Amino acid sequence: MSVPQFKDISKAANNVLGKDFYHVAPLSLEVKTVAPNGVAFTVDGQSNQKTGALAGKIEAQYTDKPSGVSLTQGWTSANVLNTKVELNEAFTPGLKGEVDTSFLPDTGAKNAKVGLTYKQPGVNAHILLDAFKGPGVTGDVVFGHGGFVAGGEIAYDVSSAKISRFSSAIGYLHPAYSATVAATNNFNVFSAAIWHKVDPNTEIGARGTWDAAQPSSAGVGIEAAVKHNLDRSAFVKAKLNNQGIAWLSYSQALRPGVTMGVGLLADTQRLNESAHKVGLSLKFAA
């Protein structure tokens, strides 16, 4: 397996534990199309659980494959203009550069991030400069060999000349299973995650988290999830944590390019109260 970026060391477990539960918004919609010249358009929106207000964005992306240049421009319902330029194989094999900017015309607020990623068979390094917030520099590197990976991340605030955040992680990654241990948030939050592809249709994931900054009575947070493919067009997911919160979801491809998902979050300790969330997701691709 290739060496992942630091934020993706536990990606397999994170995907099972966090993706495709659909309860975040009562209704979400995503439409993707591709023009004859290769420009990809995405329109998505979702309603707010508490207020019912709608939020969304329009995005267009053009990629010039011969040069490796990709341009993405977006406009959100909050009137934020986003532009991202990416250059793959920049100057040398394995090097990727990107510039990500945002601008809010109403207030003049702006932000810009410049990043470089260098990836080779045994290493994955990334550095990001946040030009307006701080400014700050975040760097991470992961080394890997024979499935074993180890890496660290550090953030530096230029204006205060201080390290603002540091983390580290180790793990073993395999196409059918993985196990990772991480110390994040300045070594205050410790977590261990496992993922296992039980068979071609079933995956399980689990994670335990201990926050040293919390009272000892808080203990260790435990969560576990399973994903099962019913067939090529449908899957179900279930998740439960040690606080009694349960997640259930179902996804079905109604026809080529059309997918529907429904999700439920239920507090099993308060079944008679209005502490539950239900969501519906529709995705269209052409």
BELWOQUI-V629407 format. One record per residue. RES is the residue in three letters. D_LAST is the distance of its C-alpha to the last C-alpha in Angstrom with 2 decimals. Layout:
BEGIN
[[RES,D_LAST] [RES,D_LAST]]
END
This chain:
BEGIN
[[MET,31.60] [SER,30.95] [VAL,32.67] [PRO,30.41] [GLN,30.79] [PHE,33.31] [LYS,30.91] [ASP,29.06] [ILE,32.22] [SER,31.62] [LYS,27.81] [ALA,27.71] [ALA,29.95] [ASN,28.32] [ASN,24.88] [VAL,26.53] [LEU,28.68] [GLY,26.31] [LYS,22.59] [ASP,20.66] [PHE,23.50] [TYR,21.74] [HIS,25.13] [VAL,25.14] [ALA,23.78] [PRO,24.33] [LEU,20.80] [SER,17.85] [LEU,14.34] [GLU,11.46] [VAL,8.25] [LYS,6.28] [THR,4.84] [VAL,6.76] [ALA,9.46] [PRO,11.51] [ASN,14.16] [GLY,12.37] [VAL,12.37] [ALA,9.99] [PHE,10.04] [THR,10.61] [VAL,12.35] [ASP,14.30] [GLY,17.55] [GLN,20.18] [SER,23.54] [ASN,26.83] [GLN,28.81] [LYS,32.14] [THR,31.64] [GLY,28.49] [ALA,27.49] [LEU,23.85] [ALA,22.65] [GLY,19.42] [LYS,18.10] [ILE,15.92] [GLU,15.20] [ALA,14.40] [GLN,14.96] [TYR,16.16] [THR,17.62] [ASP,20.27] [LYS,20.63] [PRO,24.10] [SER,25.65] [GLY,23.80] [VAL,23.32] [SER,20.41] [LEU,20.40] [THR,18.73] [GLN,19.66] [GLY,19.31] [TRP,21.03] [THR,21.88] [SER,23.34] [ALA,26.63] [ASN,26.62] [VAL,26.32] [LEU,25.03] [ASN,23.80] [THR,23.69] [LYS,23.33] [VAL,24.30] [GLU,24.25] [LEU,26.17] [ASN,25.95] [GLU,29.07] [ALA,30.98] [PHE,34.43] [THR,34.79] [PRO,32.77] [GLY,31.48] [LEU,31.69] [LYS,28.80] [GLY,29.40] [GLU,27.54] [VAL,28.42] [ASP,26.94] [THR,28.23] [SER,28.06] [PHE,29.92] [LEU,30.87] [PRO,32.19] [ASP,34.13] [THR,36.42] [GLY,35.99] [ALA,35.16] [LYS,33.48] [ASN,32.73] [ALA,32.06] [LYS,31.64] [VAL,32.16] [GLY,31.46] [LEU,32.25] [THR,31.27] [TYR,33.24] [LYS,32.34] [GLN,34.49] [PRO,35.10] [GLY,37.60] [VAL,36.70] [ASN,33.96] [ALA,35.23] [HIS,33.67] [ILE,35.29] [LEU,34.05] [LEU,36.02] [ASP,35.53] [ALA,37.24] [PHE,37.91] [LYS,38.31] [GLY,41.58] [PRO,40.85] [GLY,40.00] [VAL,39.17] [THR,37.48] [GLY,37.72] [ASP,36.98] [VAL,37.56] [VAL,37.05] [PHE,39.03] [GLY,38.35] [HIS,40.11] [GLY,39.85] [GLY,37.42] [PHE,39.63] [VAL,38.33] [ALA,40.21] [GLY,39.32] [GLY,40.14] [GLU,38.90] [ILE,41.07] [ALA,40.59] [TYR,43.21] [ASP,43.97] [VAL,45.38] [SER,47.16] [SER,49.11] [ALA,49.38] [LYS,48.58] [ILE,46.24] [SER,44.09] [ARG,42.26] [PHE,42.44] [SER,40.95] [SER,41.07] [ALA,39.56] [ILE,40.26] [GLY,38.61] [TYR,37.98] [LEU,34.47] [HIS,33.77] [PRO,30.63] [ALA,31.94] [TYR,33.67] [SER,34.58] [ALA,37.26] [THR,37.58] [VAL,40.16] [ALA,39.75] [ALA,42.12] [THR,40.41] [ASN,41.44] [ASN,44.60] [PHE,45.35] [ASN,45.58] [VAL,42.63] [PHE,42.68] [SER,40.01] [ALA,39.51] [ALA,36.30] [ILE,35.65] [TRP,32.63] [HIS,32.87] [LYS,30.49] [VAL,32.78] [ASP,30.99] [PRO,27.56] [ASN,26.38] [THR,28.42] [GLU,28.77] [ILE,31.36] [GLY,32.08] [ALA,35.06] [ARG,36.53] [GLY,39.91] [THR,40.59] [TRP,43.97] [ASP,44.52] [ALA,48.02] [ALA,48.04] [GLN,47.83] [PRO,50.96] [SER,51.96] [SER,51.53] [ALA,47.75] [GLY,47.73] [VAL,44.72] [GLY,41.29] [ILE,39.74] [GLU,36.22] [ALA,34.68] [ALA,31.33] [VAL,29.88] [LYS,26.42] [HIS,26.27] [ASN,23.51] [LEU,24.29] [ASP,22.18] [ARG,19.01] [SER,16.91] [ALA,19.25] [PHE,21.63] [VAL,24.39] [LYS,26.08] [ALA,29.53] [LYS,31.52] [LEU,35.10] [ASN,37.37] [ASN,41.15] [GLN,41.12] [GLY,39.93] [ILE,36.38] [ALA,33.93] [TRP,30.14] [LEU,28.17] [SER,24.46] [TYR,22.27] [SER,18.59] [GLN,16.96] [ALA,13.67] [LEU,13.85] [ARG,11.45] [PRO,8.76] [GLY,6.07] [VAL,8.87] [THR,11.88] [MET,15.14] [GLY,18.04] [VAL,21.59] [GLY,24.38] [LEU,28.12] [LEU,30.67] [ALA,34.22] [ASP,37.58] [THR,39.70] [GLN,42.83] [ARG,42.20] [LEU,40.70] [ASN,42.58] [GLU,41.38] [SER,38.26] [ALA,37.14] [HIS,33.90] [LYS,30.26] [VAL,27.37] [GLY,23.69] [LEU,20.43] [SER,16.98] [LEU,13.61] [LYS,10.31] [PHE,6.84] [ALA,3.79] [ALA,0.00]]
END
